[in-house]
Amino acid sequence: MSASPIYVYEYLLRSGVALNAASHRRLFPGALIRVDSGYGCIHPWTEFGDAPIEEQLRRLAEGITTPVTEMALRCAEIDGAAREAGISLFADLEIPRSHYSWSFAQPTGPQIERIVSEGWPALKAKGFANYGETRGFLEQCAKVGEAIGLKLRVDFNGCLDARGFSQFIEFMPLRTYQHLDLIEDPFPYHSELWQQAQQRWKVRLALDKGWRDGEAGFSAVVVKPARRDWRAVAARHPEKPLVLTSAMDHGLGQMFAAYEAAVAKSEIGDRVDLCGLSTQHLFEPDGFFERISAKGGWLSHDTNGGGLGFGDVLEKLPWRKLSSL
């Protein structure tokens, strides 16, 4: 851990609806950190076992790191080196293409129109325990997306059981089934049951929760660079494609995920699957999200100040020095 002082800016993101099946929240507290010239993002998800932001900061002030704060400090170190060199972290890198993260807080029509007109390769939606509702939504998407060959992705966050997942697939119209690309964490990981599901239904399952212990029964692994180093996941599952996604966090954290995805693409090539880096539209706009856009799955990046960008916005924030009580 750096001996330099750490400065903190606490933020609160707002979404129009709950963002996944594991959470009912619409308010998401987190904090940006500044260490020397670099910046990082701490965005805990208590639903997935993270300590709340207050505890994350308290531990950090005491010199104790967590997986989330470790990655934030790593981000700040990389970002700071680039800012001091006066270069963007995205120089000579290409951010991999992303699916469209569906927002149930926004009207359906304009989103579908955008997906079709811009030619997005895939749509990803959160799945519900009421899988009939999810299936009905996917049926609508398959109809309108047929002209562009739109792929469909769903993340259930483990909210189904094996039987429910089978029923979700079994009564799905053929057209919808043919557009399925990836189903993430349909039910809690169990090697034998996941193998049976893939073999029976011929669908690609993606593992996020339980990636350390996963052995078989999945076709891809989801990685959130704000939470873990993608290199460790790639080494643990050397034959599997990686789907790198944002942690649905602050714009700075989102761009760190995009940077890591770009580095992964340059290092392991086609093992980087279609990503999930475009999540800025899921939250109310702010000075960071307003500078991030994506067209047809290609994410833009800000260059102000070098590093991950946003230099002028970051400098104006009311930073406070982190200190233990």
C-alpha positions, 0 to 999 in steps of 0.5 A: 500500500502506498505511503502517500496520503489518500484523499477521498470524495464520496459519491451517490449514484442513482438509477431508475430501477433496481439493476439486478435480481440480487438488489432492490436498491436505486441509490449506490454510495461509493468513493473516488480516491486520489493518491498522488496524481492518480485516481481510483474508484471504490464501489462496493456491492453489499449484496455480493458480500462487500463491506459498505463504503463506510467500512471500506474507507475505515479499513483503508485509513487503517492500512487494511485493504479489501479486494475492492480497495486493492483494485482502486489503489491499483487503478490510481497507480496506473492512472497516476503514472499516465497522467504524469507522463501526459498520455491517455491510458487508451493510447494505442489500445482499442476498447473491445465492443460491448453488448447493450445493457438494457434499462428497464427505467427507460422507455422500450421504443427508443432503446429498441430503435437505438439498438437497431439503428446503431447495429448493436451486436447483442442486448443484455437484460437482467433476469427475474425470478418470474422467468415468464416475464423475462422470457416474454421480454426476450420474445419481443427483442427477438422479433425486432432484432431479427433484421440485424441478428441481435443476440440475447444475453440474460443475467439471472444472478443465481435467482432461479433453481435448476428446474426453473431454468429448464422451464425458462428454456423449455417453453421458449419460442424457437425464434427467441431460443435461436437468438440466445447467446449467453446466460449468466449465473442462471442458478447457483453454480453446481458443476453437475447441474450446470453440465446437465443444463448445457448439454440438455439445452445447448446454451452457453452459460457464463460463470461469475459468482463462484469462478474460483471453484468452477470446473465444468458446465460453463462456456465463458467467465465474467470478469469485473476488473474493478473487483478482481484482476482479469489475469488471475481469472484467465489463468484459472480458466485458460480455455474459457473466453472472458466477458469483461464488464463494468461493476455498474459503478462510477464513470471513472471505475467504468473507464478503468474496466474499459482500459483493462478490457482493452489491455486484455484484448491486446494480450489474449486477443480473441479470448476476450468475448463481447464485453459489457462495458457500456453502463453509463446510461443506467444512472442519472447523468453527472459530470462523468457519465455525460462524457461517456457514450457508446454507439453500436457497442463501441465505447468512447473515452475522455482524454482530459488530463491524461490517464482515464480522463475527466481531469478537469472534473476531478480537480474540482471535486471537494476532496478530503484527506482520509484519516483513521479515527 
